[in-house]
């Protein structure tokens, strides 16, 4: 089964002081990042950039992840291991 994780990277700091938030989708040990269109300030992110502290952002992205999981399960079912992470993201 594909795994999903909320990711923020320190090197992606924008000029306005915000960081873009992505969803990492991993399948068959390959990862692809999907842009969410959401941004967080430095105060909304943990010091080590491992988590987003803002509950509103986290809940919103968790809902998106749940929707993605449901769509992927409906489309690919038990054959998901036959597809790459890139195919899942493109779908």
C-alpha positions in Angstrom: 0.0 0.0 0.0 1.2 3.5 -0.8 2.1 5.7 2.2 1.5 9.4 2.5 3.3 12.0 4.6 3.1 15.8 5.0 6.5 17.3 4.1 8.0 20.8 4.5 11.6 21.6 3.4 13.8 24.3 4.8 15.5 25.0 1.5 12.1 25.9 -0.2 11.7 29.1 1.8 10.0 31.7 -0.3 10.7 35.4 -0.4 7.6 36.1 1.6 8.8 33.9 4.5 6.5 31.0 3.9 7.3 27.4 3.1 5.3 25.3 0.6 3.7 22.1 2.0 3.9 18.9 0.0 2.5 15.4 0.3 5.1 12.7 -0.1 3.7 9.5 -1.7 5.8 6.4 -1.5 5.1 3.2 -3.2 7.6 0.3 -3.9 10.3 2.3 -2.1 10.0 5.2 -4.6 8.8 8.6 -3.5 7.1 11.5 -5.4 6.1 14.8 -4.0 2.7 16.3 -4.7 2.1 20.1 -4.2 -0.8 21.0 -2.0 -1.0 24.7 -2.7 -0.8 25.4 1.0 2.0 27.3 2.8 3.2 27.6 6.4 5.2 30.2 8.2 8.2 29.3 10.3 6.1 29.4 13.5 3.7 26.8 12.2 6.5 24.3 11.6 8.6 22.3 14.1 12.2 23.3 14.6 13.5 20.3 12.7 10.9 20.6 9.9 9.5 17.1 10.7 6.0 18.2 11.4 3.5 21.0 10.8 2.3 22.3 14.2 -0.7 24.2 12.9 -3.8 22.0 13.4 -5.9 23.7 10.7 -3.3 23.0 8.1 -2.7 19.4 9.3 -6.4 18.6 9.3 -6.9 20.1 5.9 -4.1 18.1 4.4 -5.1 14.9 6.2 -8.5 15.2 4.6 -6.8 15.5 1.2 -4.7 12.4 2.0 -7.8 10.5 2.9 -9.5 11.4 -0.3 -6.4 10.4 -2.3 -6.3 7.0 -0.5 -10.0 6.3 -1.2 -9.5 7.2 -4.9 -6.4 5.1 -5.2 -7.9 2.1 -3.5 -11.0 2.3 -5.7 -8.9 2.5 -8.9 -6.0 0.2 -8.2 -7.2 -2.1 -5.4 -4.9 -4.9 -4.5 -2.8 -4.4 -7.7 -1.3 -1.1 -6.3 2.1 -2.7 -5.8 2.4 -3.1 -9.6 2.4 0.7 -10.1 5.1 3.3 -9.4 4.6 6.3 -7.1 4.7 8.5 -10.2 1.8 6.7 -11.8 -0.2 7.2 -8.6 0.6 10.9 -8.4 -0.2 11.4 -12.1 -3.5 9.6 -11.6 
